């Protein structure tokens, strides 16, 4: 197996676990909001997208040093 394929598989595993943990964390963080149904799912998705965007910016800031 090539190194890039191996790294890609590792990265996919990390991404899968990280997203699962993020979903659980967001559920916990927004549990007290007075919303349910579609509004809950929309807020959940928005928080996930915002968190990933912030993580992306942090990683790029570190890489630029």
C-alpha positions as CSV (number, residue, x, y, z in Angstrom):
1,X,0.0,0.0,0.0
2,X,1.4,3.4,-0.9
3,X,2.2,5.9,1.9
4,X,-0.4,8.4,0.6
5,X,-3.2,5.7,0.7
6,X,-2.1,4.7,4.2
7,X,-2.1,8.3,5.3
8,X,-5.5,8.9,3.7
9,X,-7.0,5.9,5.6
10,X,-5.6,7.2,8.9
11,X,-6.9,10.6,8.2
12,X,-10.4,9.2,7.3
13,X,-10.4,7.3,10.6
14,X,-9.5,10.4,12.6
15,X,-12.2,12.4,10.7
16,X,-14.8,9.7,11.4
17,X,-14.0,9.6,15.1
18,X,-13.7,13.4,15.4
19,X,-17.1,13.9,13.8
20,X,-18.7,11.4,16.0
21,X,-17.3,13.1,19.1
22,X,-18.3,16.5,17.8
23,X,-21.9,15.3,17.2
24,X,-22.1,14.0,20.8
25,X,-20.5,17.2,22.1
26,X,-22.9,19.5,20.2
27,X,-25.9,17.4,21.4
28,X,-24.7,18.0,24.9
29,X,-24.0,21.7,24.4
30,X,-27.3,22.6,22.8
31,X,-29.5,20.3,25.0
32,X,-30.8,23.2,27.1
33,X,-31.9,25.3,24.1
34,X,-35.7,25.5,23.9
35,X,-35.8,24.0,20.4
36,X,-36.8,20.6,18.9
37,X,-37.3,18.9,15.6
38,X,-36.1,20.6,12.4
39,X,-34.9,23.7,14.3
40,X,-32.7,21.5,16.6
41,X,-31.2,19.7,13.6
42,X,-30.5,23.1,11.9
43,X,-28.8,24.5,14.9
44,X,-26.8,21.3,15.4
45,X,-25.6,21.4,11.8
46,X,-24.7,25.1,12.0
47,X,-22.7,24.5,15.2
48,X,-20.8,21.6,13.5
49,X,-20.0,23.7,10.5
50,X,-18.9,26.7,12.6
51,X,-16.7,24.5,14.7
52,X,-15.1,22.9,11.7
53,X,-14.5,26.3,10.2
54,X,-12.8,27.5,13.4
55,X,-10.7,24.3,13.5
56,X,-9.6,24.8,9.8
57,X,-8.5,28.4,10.6
58,X,-6.6,27.3,13.6
59,X,-4.8,24.5,11.7
60,X,-3.9,26.9,8.9
61,X,-2.6,29.5,11.4
62,X,-0.4,26.8,13.0
63,X,0.8,25.7,9.5
64,X,1.7,29.3,8.6
65,X,4.2,29.7,11.5
